[in-house]
Amino acid sequence: MAVRAPVAASGRFLEGLRKWYYNLAGFNKLGLMRDDTIYEDDDVKEAIKRLPPKVYDDRIFRIKRALDLNITQKYLPKEQWTKYEEDVHYMEPYLKEVIRERKEKEEWQKK
């Protein structure tokens, strides 16, 4: 049991550090999610094309709202900020699939 206590304490510390950094980054104050801020290389662009329509529309809404807020140099009211616990990595499965397919295609082209 004594072995688990330090692991749990370090886990809580890392989680606290992640939350602190998440809020420090500032995108959540504009109502954005982490995946809204990913640099759009070819893989990400393809993953965005594969998003379900509702997820895609929500993403576009958040990005447009954030741009409007940025232009006026304002933030959303604090109760509307994206919370760390509510930030869903919605693009992750699509991006993993795109990368897997690209790598598979590259392997086939080598042969």
C-alpha positions as a printed NumPy array, in Angstrom:
array([[  0.   ,   0.   ,   0.   ],
       [  2.87 ,   2.375,   0.69 ],
       [  4.076,   1.888,  -2.89 ],
       [  0.743,   3.052,  -4.354],
       [  0.543,   6.305,  -2.352],
       [  3.486,   8.016,  -4.103],
       [  2.156,   6.895,  -7.504],
       [ -1.276,   8.337,  -6.719],
       [  0.258,  11.573,  -5.435],
       [  2.401,  11.978,  -8.541],
       [ -0.629,  11.195, -10.733],
       [ -2.663,  13.901,  -9.01 ],
       [  0.246,  16.316,  -9.351],
       [  0.549,  15.639, -13.099],
       [ -3.211,  16.005, -13.554],
       [ -3.098,  19.331, -11.707],
       [ -0.202,  20.434, -13.889],
       [ -2.134,  19.485, -17.037],
       [ -5.18 ,  21.494, -15.882],
       [ -2.978,  24.487, -15.023],
       [ -1.316,  24.418, -18.447],
       [ -4.674,  23.91 , -20.196],
       [ -6.007,  27.104, -18.613],
       [ -2.744,  28.938, -19.223],
       [ -2.907,  28.207, -22.973],
       [ -6.038,  30.379, -23.149],
       [ -7.905,  28.777, -26.041],
       [-10.539,  27.533, -23.599],
       [-11.402,  31.15 , -22.719],
       [-12.501,  31.523, -26.34 ],
       [-14.667,  28.394, -26.138],
       [-12.268,  26.275, -28.183],
       [-11.363,  22.654, -27.559],
       [ -7.829,  21.324, -27.837],
       [ -8.538,  19.609, -31.163],
       [ -9.782,  22.918, -32.607],
       [ -6.237,  24.261, -32.292],
       [ -4.32 ,  21.453, -34.037],
       [ -2.171,  22.666, -36.937],
       [ -3.898,  21.632, -40.153],
       [ -1.374,  19.551, -42.085],
       [ -2.564,  17.141, -44.8  ],
       [ -3.44 ,  14.409, -42.284],
       [ -5.496,  16.774, -40.13 ],
       [ -7.268,  18.217, -43.177],
       [ -8.294,  14.715, -44.22 ],
       [ -9.441,  13.883, -40.682],
       [-11.577,  17.052, -40.645],
       [-13.255,  15.929, -43.882],
       [-14.222,  12.669, -42.159],
       [-15.854,  14.255, -39.128],
       [-19.589,  13.651, -38.765],
       [-21.602,  16.708, -39.889],
       [-22.67 ,  17.72 , -36.336],
       [-19.105,  17.506, -35.007],
       [-17.803,  19.446, -38.028],
       [-20.473,  22.152, -37.636],
       [-19.752,  22.497, -33.905],
       [-16.04 ,  22.863, -34.69 ],
       [-16.696,  25.592, -37.273],
       [-19.   ,  27.425, -34.85 ],
       [-16.356,  27.386, -32.091],
       [-13.611,  28.587, -34.44 ],
       [-15.73 ,  31.429, -35.891],
       [-16.817,  32.525, -32.424],
       [-13.185,  32.475, -31.233],
       [-12.117,  34.587, -34.232],
       [-14.841,  37.142, -33.473],
       [-13.797,  37.266, -29.816],
       [-10.149,  37.606, -30.784],
       [-10.88 ,  40.529, -33.118],
       [-12.762,  42.353, -30.357],
       [-10.108,  41.317, -27.817],
       [-12.668,  39.727, -25.498],
       [-13.171,  36.401, -23.762],
       [-16.344,  34.453, -23.152],
       [-17.907,  34.741, -19.688],
       [-16.072,  32.33 , -17.37 ],
       [-19.052,  29.959, -17.117],
       [-18.813,  29.43 , -20.909],
       [-15.095,  28.591, -20.969],
       [-14.278,  25.064, -22.115],
       [-13.426,  23.086, -18.994],
       [-10.5  ,  20.675, -18.971],
       [-12.75 ,  17.81 , -17.903],
       [-15.217,  18.51 , -20.738],
       [-12.656,  18.866, -23.527],
       [-13.202,  15.895, -25.815],
       [-10.473,  14.805, -28.219],
       [-13.058,  14.412, -30.962],
       [-10.599,  14.299, -33.846],
       [ -8.281,  11.646, -32.411],
       [ -9.94 ,   8.509, -33.87 ],
       [-10.235,  10.074, -37.327],
       [ -6.67 ,  11.348, -37.28 ],
       [ -5.316,   7.971, -36.171],
       [ -7.185,   6.305, -39.014],
       [ -5.857,   8.794, -41.592],
       [ -2.267,   8.358, -40.374],
       [ -2.611,   4.559, -40.383],
       [ -3.955,   4.629, -43.941],
       [ -1.21 ,   6.99 , -45.112],
       [  1.518,   4.806, -43.609],
       [ -0.023,   1.705, -45.126],
       [ -0.151,   3.408, -48.521],
       [  3.491,   4.483, -48.175],
       [  4.479,   0.887, -47.391],
       [  2.65 ,  -0.373, -50.475],
       [  4.375,   2.246, -52.632],
       [  7.795,   1.071, -51.414],
       [  7.194,  -2.414, -52.773]])
